[in-house]
Amino acid sequence: MNFFDQFRTGLRNLRRQKLRTSLTIFAIVIGAVSVTVMLSLVTSTKSFLVSSAEKIGMDTRVIVTGTPGLSYRDSQWNSPDGSEKKIDPAVLAAIKTIDKVQSATLYVNNGMFESFTVDNQELTMKQVGVEGYTPNGTIRHILVAGSELSEDSVGSGVLISSDLASHLGFKGKESALIGKSISLRYRKDSGPSDALKPDEVGKIVGVTASDNGSRLSVDLDWAVSFQTMPNPQNNQNPQMQNQSQIDRNGYSSIWVSVDQKKNVDNVLSEIKKLGFGAAAGKEEIDSQSTAFTIIGAILGGIGAIALLVAAIGVINTMVMATLERTREIGIMRAIGATKKTIRRLFRVEAGVLGCAGGLFGVMLSYGVAIGLNQILNKQLANSGIADRNIVSISPQIAVTVLFITTMIGMIAGSLPARRAANMDPVEALRYE
């Protein structure tokens, strides 16, 4: 009896007990769907995050601060208070001389504003940052509408994040914000009440995806001017008339773009030799990837439990089949079927159960993926991210799950198969 004959015999035997076979396959389907969807969701999300990070150059980015030991995330929001090593143009010049550094810019975080106004709609600046940098390509964003800051927009151009655009009532129509005037109002506690500067007025040139918090972005020189406040207490000395936090404490950080990802570690080492803190974006990417790998392992384990339960169902089905077909087994042995043939017949039959459950499970998983994408697409749209249908089931995962369920069926069927093969032909023929 060749494999094709065994396969055909297995199908015929499974049709004898349609309800029991269907329930067993259904159990395998649940396990297959669990493993397929969970692994696909994790791997797709991980791939999406890594791809998004690479689009903005995060994988080749290094952030330099005056405080060694800061993580990449903390470095992004660093606010110098004068206690750390000072970041200034001289440090920028030194870093630009490091081999493999493609470009770099001084960077400032600004907290001098209490609100901003667009189209007579005012939003408070609570938990909203204003960043400033040189628009030389070192810092890039995922754009929802408009364009990046450029030399043409120096001194007036503003990038606004998509979540702020939503709060302004421009959700789904962010492009309508391009060219609109935006007014930034200084905080009342940013200086003496009689020394407050007038509102800063600019023009929105682009809307960014809210991948890095709620932020407004402007060019560096303009951002530096925000932090220079009049000081009427020093009217007697014109040279002391202005106070600048930048002059006192230095810039927040320096953002560096390395030519290739493989050279990031060397650049990090050279920067740290200068006595400054340095954190690489690829470290954050690797950290997130590791987290998703762990999550994937946990979810895969949960799916494996479901498959284990399904394997128990396969064992039960095949044991029952052995008992029901005792006389049939005795006849097959009596006419010359070997123990090996009997074992293989039952294993193939169990493998058919696993293969059918895996096949239906993978097919159902594609439907689940479509449903998940519908939900996630709305979330992505709300965040102003243009990517869609990020959950995908790769052929590798589908084939792997199908192979695993088939093997689980065959392994689970090994015990009943051995039991059937070891039956005494004479006793089997006498079985009623």
Sequence and secondary structure as in RCSB ss.txt:
>XXXX:A:sequence
MNFFDQFRTGLRNLRRQKLRTSLTIFAIVIGAVSVTVMLSLVTSTKSFLVSSAEKIGMDTRVIVTGTPGLSYRDS
QWNSPDGSEKKIDPAVLAAIKTIDKVQSATLYVNNGMFESFTVDNQELTMKQVGVEGYTPNGTIRHILVAGSELS
EDSVGSGVLISSDLASHLGFKGKESALIGKSISLRYRKDSGPSDALKPDEVGKIVGVTASDNGSRLSVDLDWAVS
FQTMPNPQNNQNPQMQNQSQIDRNGYSSIWVSVDQKKNVDNVLSEIKKLGFGAAAGKEEIDSQSTAFTIIGAILG
GIGAIALLVAAIGVINTMVMATLERTREIGIMRAIGATKKTIRRLFRVEAGVLGCAGGLFGVMLSYGVAIGLNQI
LNKQLANSGIADRNIVSISPQIAVTVLFITTMIGMIAGSLPARRAANMDPVEALRYE
>XXXX:A:secstr
  HHHHHHHHHHHHHHTHHHHHHHHHHHHHHHHHHHHHHHHHHHHHHHHHHHHHHTTGGGEEEEESSTT  HHHH
HT    SSS    HHHHHHHHTSTTEEEEEEEEEE  EEEEEETTEEEE TT EEEEE  SSSS   EEEE    
GGGTTTEEEEEHHHHHHTT TT GGGGTT EEEEEE GGGS GGG    EEEEEEEEE SSS SEEEEEHHHHHH
HTEEE GGGTT GGGSEEEHHHHH  SEEEEEESSGGGHHHHHHHHHHTT EEEEHHHHHHHHHHHHHHHHHHHH
HHHHHHHHHHHHHHHHHHHHHHHHTHHHHHHHHHTT  HHHHHHHHHHHHHHHHHHHHHHHHHHHHHHHHHHHHH
HHHHHHHTT          HHHHHHHHHHHHHHHHHHTHHHHHHHHTS HHHHHH  
